Amino acid sequence: MADTVDVVVIGMGPGGEYVAGKLAEAGLAVVGVDQRLLGGECPYYGCIPSKMIIRGANALAEGRRVSTLAGHSSVEPDFTPVAARIRNEATDNWDDRAAVDRFVGKGGRFLRGHGRITGPGAVTVTCADGAAVELVARRAILLNTGTDPAVPPIPGLRESPYWTNRDILTVEKAPESLIVLGGGAIGCELAQAFTRFGTRVTVVEGSPRLLSMEEPESSELIDKAFTDEGIEVHTGRHVSAVRHGDGFTCEFDDGQITARHLLVAAGRRTNLSDIGLDTIGLDPAAKFLDPDEHMRIADGVWAIGDITGKGAFTHMSMYQGGIATRAILGKPGHGAEYHAVPRVTFTDPEVGSVGLTEAQARERGLTVRVALTQIPDSSRGWIHKVGNTGIIKLVEDADRGVLVGATSAGPTGGEVLSALVVAVHAEVPTSRLRELIYAYPTFHRAIEDAITQLS
């Protein structure tokens, strides 16, 4: 006999957990469903453990810069403290008991299993032991099923013991050597971090440049940083086959590369085929779902996070989760806006960006005006000296006199980005931005230099 509740949340990643918790705190009967760890990719295999590695790697890099700035230093990398911190502080040894207890403490109920819509308001959960739980949601079903690592169809790859982010973030020592397939954010972050822990790293990217979704100037910064640190980079090349024996061999048409381990960081993929979309009139073969501004995809059904195709970011899932929560509770609020989505790649230099790139703005037919300033030429950049590489790039819709995109790359690129996010989101006229008082000597003062170029 079906159990009737108010809300069923299928997928308890950051956004799903947030919505389920808020609705439970509001007094609704909420069931959260996930076949993996409650909390999703971010706390266990993504944002949090990777940034702990990056924090340690950056400390090593700063230690190596002491001789340029303030004396002498000797740095000996040791991955052991980082691995212990990930295991003990971030993931509880990949145990979600604390997260489950937190959710249950708010009044929710958690089922570990695969959730599938079986009709309007109906969900079947197949639990790990094979038991099936039938649920009826009086008020809402929320989908937040996330993504899995994409694995390219390269001959020999699937049969090999390759790593994804879920594997490499559990290692207890830095690998001797590593091939990274993919030069996007995840691939670049981990490539540089493990290099600083002593791993010999080679990055292979099929696109013509690293960080292909970012401005070309950002790609150039990272390419140079990688070259300076001894990372071998192959862009515009495709692996034709993978062989595994005593390590990995990746073959090209004109050669091959070898390493002890192989990390596949070739993007993410949704899987919407087995969650019952057809039972509510939607296409189960769709790559993404297309919610309205309040995250509704069908009568009584909402969707948030990676599966909406608006950016595979924890902050996007949380943003959409807040909108869906209000809609389910019947509370007023702004609908979703996506013209000022921020993103940060935590390399060194750190690459933050918001809104449109120059190329995207031109493709939309805007009258584009661009400004670019170099962080080393700024007052704080000059003071900072070694490790000061970076840029500020602004993309203006000249007809309206507002920024539609911006990039902040540098030692604190993601932090400096916040001012530019406000400017793009609120469509602050560039004439007003020129009248701001920018604190001296800060990294964000370089924004003023770029704004001046737009006058």
C-alpha positions as CSV (number, residue, x, y, z in Angstrom):
1,M,0.0,0.0,0.0
2,A,1.4,3.4,-1.0
3,D,2.6,5.8,1.7
4,T,1.2,9.2,1.2
5,V,3.5,12.2,1.9
6,D,3.7,15.8,0.9
7,V,6.9,15.9,-1.0
8,V,9.3,13.4,-2.5
9,V,12.8,14.6,-3.5
10,I,14.7,12.2,-5.9
11,G,18.4,13.1,-5.7
12,M,19.8,14.5,-2.4
13,G,22.7,16.4,-3.8
14,P,23.3,19.9,-2.3
15,G,20.2,21.4,-3.9
16,G,17.9,18.5,-3.2
17,E,19.2,18.2,0.4
18,Y,18.5,22.0,0.8
19,V,15.0,21.8,-0.5
20,A,14.1,18.7,1.4
21,G,15.4,20.1,4.6
22,K,13.7,23.5,4.2
23,L,10.3,21.8,3.4
24,A,10.6,19.5,6.3
25,E,11.4,22.4,8.6
26,A,8.2,24.1,7.3
27,G,6.2,21.1,8.6
28,L,5.7,19.1,5.4
29,A,6.1,15.3,5.3
30,V,9.2,15.0,3.1
31,V,10.9,11.8,1.8
32,G,14.4,12.2,0.4
33,V,15.7,9.5,-1.9
34,D,19.2,8.8,-3.1
35,Q,21.1,5.7,-4.1
36,R,24.4,7.2,-3.1
37,L,25.6,9.4,-0.3
38,L,23.2,12.1,1.0
39,G,24.8,15.4,0.1
40,G,25.8,14.4,-3.4
41,E,29.1,14.8,-5.3
42,C,30.2,18.1,-3.9
43,P,31.1,17.2,-0.2
44,Y,32.4,13.7,-1.0
45,Y,34.0,13.6,-4.5
46,G,33.9,17.2,-5.7
47,C,34.2,20.8,-4.5
48,I,35.2,20.2,-0.9
49,P,37.9,17.5,-1.1
50,S,39.4,18.9,-4.3
51,K,39.8,22.3,-2.7
52,M,41.5,20.7,0.3
53,I,44.0,19.2,-2.1
54,I,44.4,22.6,-3.9
55,R,44.8,24.4,-0.6
56,G,47.7,22.1,0.3
57,A,49.2,22.4,-3.2
58,N,49.0,26.2,-3.1
59,A,50.8,26.2,0.3
60,L,53.6,24.3,-1.3
61,A,53.8,26.7,-4.2
62,E,53.9,29.7,-1.9
63,G,56.7,28.0,0.1
64,R,58.7,27.7,-3.1
65,R,58.2,31.4,-3.7
66,V,59.8,32.4,-0.4
67,S,63.3,32.6,-1.9
68,T,62.1,35.3,-4.4
69,L,60.5,37.4,-1.7
70,A,61.8,36.9,1.8
71,G,64.8,34.6,2.3
72,H,65.2,30.9,1.8
73,S,62.9,27.9,2.1
74,S,62.9,24.2,1.4
75,V,59.6,22.4,0.6
76,E,59.1,18.7,0.8
77,P,55.6,17.6,-0.4
78,D,53.7,15.1,1.6
79,F,50.1,14.1,0.6
80,T,49.4,12.3,3.8
81,P,48.0,15.2,5.8
82,V,45.7,16.2,2.9
83,A,44.4,12.6,2.5
84,A,43.8,12.4,6.2
85,R,41.9,15.8,6.2
86,I,39.7,14.7,3.3
87,R,38.9,11.4,5.1
88,N,38.4,12.8,8.6
89,E,37.2,16.3,8.2
90,A,35.4,16.4,4.8
91,T,33.9,13.0,4.2
92,D,33.8,11.0,7.5
93,N,35.5,8.3,5.5
94,W,32.8,8.6,2.9
95,D,30.0,8.0,5.4
96,D,26.9,10.1,5.2
97,R,25.5,9.3,8.7
98,A,25.9,12.8,9.9
99,A,24.1,14.2,6.9
100,V,21.3,11.7,7.2
101,D,20.9,12.5,10.9
102,R,20.8,16.2,10.1
103,F,18.0,15.7,7.6
104,V,16.0,13.3,9.8
105,G,16.5,15.8,12.7
106,K,14.6,18.4,10.6
107,G,11.7,16.0,10.3
108,G,12.5,14.3,7.0
109,R,12.7,10.6,6.1
110,F,15.5,9.2,4.0
111,L,15.4,6.2,1.7
112,R,18.6,4.9,0.1
113,G,17.6,3.5,-3.3
114,H,16.7,4.4,-6.8
115,G,13.6,6.6,-7.2
116,R,11.4,6.5,-10.3
117,I,8.3,8.4,-11.1
118,T,5.5,6.0,-12.0
119,G,2.7,8.4,-12.7
120,P,1.4,11.8,-11.6
121,G,2.3,12.2,-8.0
122,A,3.6,8.6,-7.7
123,V,7.1,7.4,-7.0
124,T,8.6,3.9,-6.6
125,V,11.8,3.6,-4.7
126,T,13.8,0.4,-5.2
127,C,16.0,0.1,-2.1
128,A,19.4,-1.5,-1.9
129,D,18.0,-4.7,-0.5
130,G,15.6,-5.0,-3.5
131,A,12.5,-4.0,-1.6
132,A,10.1,-1.5,-3.3
133,V,8.6,1.4,-1.5
134,E,5.5,3.1,-3.1
135,L,5.0,6.7,-2.4
136,V,2.3,9.2,-3.3
137,A,3.3,12.9,-3.2
138,R,0.4,15.2,-2.4
139,R,2.2,18.4,-3.1
140,A,5.4,17.9,-5.1
141,I,8.0,15.7,-6.6
142,L,11.5,17.4,-7.0
143,L,14.1,15.9,-9.3
144,N,17.8,16.6,-8.5
145,T,19.5,13.5,-9.9
146,G,22.7,15.2,-10.9
147,T,25.4,13.9,-13.3
148,D,28.0,11.2,-13.5
149,P,31.5,11.5,-15.0
150,A,31.4,11.2,-18.8
151,V,33.6,8.5,-20.2
152,P,34.5,8.9,-23.9
153,P,34.1,5.9,-26.2
154,I,37.8,5.4,-26.7
155,P,38.8,1.8,-27.6
156,G,40.3,0.1,-24.5
157,L,39.3,2.8,-22.0
158,R,36.2,1.2,-20.4
159,E,38.0,-2.1,-19.9
160,S,40.9,-0.4,-18.0
161,P,41.1,0.7,-14.3
162,Y,40.9,4.4,-15.1
163,W,40.1,7.0,-12.4
164,T,37.4,9.6,-12.4
165,N,37.1,12.3,-9.8
166,R,35.4,9.8,-7.5
167,D,38.5,7.7,-7.5
168,I,41.4,10.2,-7.4
169,L,39.9,12.1,-4.5
170,T,40.2,9.0,-2.3
171,V,43.9,8.3,-2.9
172,E,46.2,8.3,0.1
173,K,49.3,9.3,-1.7
174,A,50.1,11.3,-4.8
175,P,50.6,9.1,-7.9
176,E,54.0,8.8,-9.5
177,S,52.7,9.9,-12.9
178,L,49.3,10.8,-14.3
179,I,47.6,11.3,-17.6
180,V,44.6,13.6,-17.4
181,L,42.0,13.3,-20.2
182,G,40.3,16.6,-20.2
183,G,41.5,20.2,-19.9
184,G,38.3,21.7,-18.4
185,A,38.0,23.0,-14.8
186,I,38.2,19.6,-13.0
187,G,41.1,18.3,-15.1
188,C,43.1,21.6,-14.8
189,E,42.5,21.9,-11.1
190,L,43.7,18.4,-10.3
191,A,46.5,18.4,-12.8
192,Q,48.1,21.4,-11.3
193,A,47.5,20.3,-7.7
194,F,49.0,16.9,-8.1
195,T,52.0,18.3,-10.0
196,R,52.7,20.4,-6.9
197,F,52.7,17.2,-4.8
198,G,55.3,15.7,-7.1
199,T,53.3,13.9,-9.7
200,R,54.5,13.9,-13.3
201,V,51.3,15.1,-15.2
202,T,50.3,15.1,-18.8
203,V,47.0,16.8,-19.9
204,V,45.2,15.9,-23.1
205,E,42.4,18.1,-24.4
206,G,40.6,17.6,-27.6
207,S,39.7,21.3,-27.9
208,P,42.3,23.8,-29.3
209,R,42.9,25.2,-25.8
210,L,42.6,24.5,-22.1
211,L,39.5,25.9,-20.3
212,S,37.7,26.2,-23.7
213,M,34.6,27.6,-22.1
214,E,36.5,30.6,-20.8
215,E,38.1,33.6,-22.5
216,P,41.1,32.8,-24.7
217,E,43.2,35.0,-22.5
218,S,42.4,32.8,-19.5
219,S,43.4,29.7,-21.4
220,E,46.7,31.4,-22.3
221,L,47.4,32.1,-18.6
222,I,46.8,28.5,-17.5
223,D,48.7,27.1,-20.4
224,K,51.8,29.2,-19.5
225,A,51.4,28.3,-15.8
226,F,51.3,24.6,-16.6
227,T,54.3,24.9,-18.9
228,D,56.3,26.7,-16.2
229,E,55.4,24.0,-13.7
230,G,56.5,21.2,-16.0
231,I,53.0,19.9,-16.9
232,E,53.0,18.5,-20.4
233,V,50.0,19.8,-22.4
234,H,48.5,18.4,-25.6
235,T,45.6,20.4,-26.9
236,G,43.7,19.8,-30.1
237,R,44.6,16.1,-29.9
238,H,42.4,13.0,-29.5
239,V,43.3,9.7,-28.0
240,S,42.7,6.9,-30.4
241,A,43.1,4.0,-28.0
242,V,44.0,3.2,-24.4
243,R,46.1,0.3,-23.3
244,H,46.7,-0.9,-19.7
245,G,49.5,-3.1,-18.6
246,D,52.2,-1.9,-16.2
247,G,50.5,1.5,-16.3
248,F,48.6,3.3,-19.0
249,T,49.4,4.1,-22.6
250,C,47.3,6.6,-24.6
251,E,47.8,6.4,-28.3
252,F,47.5,9.2,-30.9
253,D,47.7,8.9,-34.6
254,D,51.3,10.2,-34.4
255,G,52.6,8.8,-31.1
256,Q,51.8,7.8,-27.6
257,I,52.2,8.9,-24.0
258,T,52.5,6.8,-20.8
259,A,51.8,7.1,-17.1
260,R,51.1,5.0,-14.1
261,H,47.5,6.2,-13.7
262,L,44.8,7.8,-16.0
263,L,42.3,10.3,-14.8
264,V,39.2,10.8,-17.0
265,A,38.0,14.4,-16.6
266,A,36.0,14.7,-19.8
267,G,32.9,16.4,-18.5
268,R,29.7,15.2,-16.9
269,R,26.6,13.4,-18.3
270,T,23.0,13.3,-17.2
271,N,21.0,10.1,-17.0
272,L,17.3,10.9,-17.4
273,S,16.3,7.6,-19.0
274,D,15.4,5.6,-15.9
275,I,13.5,8.1,-13.7
276,G,10.1,7.8,-15.3
277,L,9.8,11.0,-17.2
278,D,7.6,9.3,-19.8
279,T,4.9,8.8,-17.2
280,I,4.5,12.5,-16.9
281,G,4.7,13.3,-20.6
282,L,8.4,14.2,-20.8
283,D,11.1,12.7,-23.0
284,P,13.3,10.2,-21.2
285,A,15.9,10.5,-23.9
286,A,16.4,14.3,-23.3
287,K,19.9,15.4,-22.3
288,F,18.5,18.1,-20.0
289,L,15.2,19.2,-18.5
290,D,13.7,22.6,-19.2
291,P,12.0,24.1,-16.2
292,D,10.0,27.3,-16.1
293,E,11.3,30.3,-14.1
294,H,10.1,28.7,-10.9
295,M,11.7,25.3,-11.7
296,R,8.5,23.5,-12.6
297,I,8.7,20.9,-15.4
298,A,5.2,19.4,-15.2
299,D,2.2,19.7,-13.0
300,G,3.4,19.0,-9.5
301,V,7.0,18.2,-10.6
302,W,10.1,20.5,-10.2
303,A,13.7,20.0,-11.3
304,I,16.9,21.7,-10.2
305,G,20.7,21.3,-10.5
306,D,22.8,19.8,-13.3
307,I,19.9,18.2,-15.0
308,T,18.5,21.6,-16.0
309,G,21.6,22.4,-18.1
310,K,22.2,25.8,-16.5
311,G,25.6,25.0,-15.2
312,A,27.0,22.0,-13.2
313,F,27.7,24.1,-10.1
314,T,26.7,23.6,-6.5
315,H,25.8,27.2,-6.3
316,M,23.4,26.8,-9.2
317,S,21.7,23.9,-7.6
318,M,21.3,25.8,-4.3
319,Y,20.0,28.9,-6.2
320,Q,17.4,26.9,-8.1
321,G,16.6,25.0,-4.9
322,G,15.6,28.3,-3.1
323,I,13.3,29.2,-6.0
324,A,11.7,25.7,-6.0
325,T,11.2,25.8,-2.2
326,R,9.3,29.0,-2.4
327,A,7.2,27.7,-5.3
328,I,6.3,24.5,-3.5
329,L,5.4,26.4,-0.4
330,G,3.3,28.9,-2.5
331,K,5.5,31.9,-1.4
332,P,6.2,34.8,-3.8
333,G,9.6,35.4,-5.1
334,H,11.7,36.2,-8.2
335,G,12.0,33.6,-10.9
336,A,15.3,32.3,-12.1
337,E,17.7,34.6,-14.0
338,Y,20.8,33.2,-15.7
339,H,22.4,36.3,-17.2
340,A,25.0,36.6,-14.4
341,V,26.0,33.0,-13.5
342,P,29.4,33.0,-11.8
343,R,32.0,30.2,-12.1
344,V,35.5,29.8,-10.7
345,T,38.3,27.4,-11.7
346,F,40.6,27.0,-8.7
347,T,43.9,26.9,-10.5
348,D,46.8,29.2,-9.9
349,P,46.0,31.8,-11.2
350,E,42.4,31.4,-10.1
351,V,40.0,32.0,-13.0
352,G,36.7,33.6,-12.2
353,S,34.1,34.6,-14.8
354,V,30.5,35.7,-15.0
355,G,28.0,36.1,-17.8
356,L,29.0,36.1,-21.4
357,T,32.4,35.7,-23.0
358,E,33.4,38.1,-25.7
359,A,32.7,35.4,-28.3
360,Q,29.2,34.6,-26.9
361,A,28.3,38.3,-26.8
362,R,29.3,38.7,-30.5
363,E,27.4,35.6,-31.4
364,R,24.3,37.2,-29.9
365,G,24.7,40.2,-32.2
366,L,25.6,42.7,-29.4
367,T,27.7,45.8,-30.1
368,V,30.6,44.7,-28.1
369,R,33.3,46.8,-26.4
370,V,36.1,45.0,-24.6
371,A,38.7,46.1,-22.0
372,L,41.6,44.0,-20.7
373,T,44.1,44.8,-18.0
374,Q,47.0,42.8,-16.7
375,I,47.2,42.1,-12.9
376,P,51.0,42.4,-12.8
377,D,50.6,46.0,-14.1
378,S,48.3,46.9,-11.3
379,S,49.5,48.4,-8.0
380,R,48.7,45.3,-5.9
381,G,50.1,43.0,-8.6
382,W,53.4,44.9,-8.7
383,I,53.6,44.7,-4.9
384,H,52.7,41.0,-4.9
385,K,55.4,40.1,-7.3
386,V,55.9,36.3,-7.9
387,G,52.6,34.6,-8.3
388,N,50.9,37.7,-9.5
389,T,49.8,36.5,-13.0
390,G,46.3,37.4,-14.0
391,I,43.9,39.6,-15.9
392,I,40.7,41.6,-15.7
393,K,38.6,41.4,-18.9
394,L,35.3,43.2,-19.3
395,V,32.7,42.7,-22.0
396,E,30.3,45.6,-22.5
397,D,27.1,45.9,-24.4
398,A,28.1,49.3,-25.8
399,D,24.5,50.1,-26.9
400,R,23.2,49.8,-23.4
401,G,26.4,50.8,-21.6
402,V,26.4,47.8,-19.2
403,L,28.6,44.8,-18.6
404,V,27.3,41.5,-19.9
405,G,30.4,39.5,-19.0
406,A,33.6,39.7,-17.1
407,T,36.7,37.6,-16.2
408,S,38.8,38.0,-13.1
409,A,41.9,35.8,-13.2
410,G,44.7,36.1,-10.6
411,P,45.8,35.2,-7.1
412,T,42.3,35.9,-5.7
413,G,40.3,35.8,-9.0
414,G,37.2,34.2,-7.5
415,E,37.0,36.7,-4.7
416,V,37.5,39.7,-6.9
417,L,34.8,38.3,-9.2
418,S,32.1,39.2,-6.6
419,A,32.2,42.9,-7.5
420,L,31.8,42.0,-11.2
421,V,28.9,39.6,-10.5
422,V,27.0,42.4,-8.9
423,A,27.7,44.7,-11.8
424,V,26.6,42.2,-14.4
425,H,23.6,41.0,-12.4
426,A,22.3,44.5,-11.6
427,E,23.2,45.9,-15.0
428,V,25.0,48.8,-13.3
429,P,25.9,51.3,-16.0
430,T,29.6,51.4,-16.8
431,S,29.4,55.2,-16.4
432,R,28.5,54.6,-12.7
433,L,31.2,51.9,-12.3
434,R,33.8,54.5,-13.3
435,E,32.6,56.7,-10.4
436,L,33.1,54.0,-7.7
437,I,35.9,54.4,-5.2
438,Y,38.2,51.4,-5.5
439,A,40.3,50.7,-2.5
440,Y,44.1,51.0,-2.9
441,P,46.2,48.9,-3.2
442,T,43.9,45.9,-3.8
443,F,43.6,43.3,-6.5
444,H,40.1,44.5,-7.3
445,R,41.4,48.0,-8.0
446,A,42.5,46.5,-11.4
447,I,38.7,46.6,-12.3
448,E,39.0,50.4,-12.3
449,D,41.8,50.3,-14.8
450,A,39.7,48.1,-17.1
451,I,36.6,50.3,-16.7
452,T,38.6,53.3,-17.6
453,Q,39.4,51.7,-21.0
454,L,35.7,51.5,-21.8
455,S,35.2,55.3,-21.5
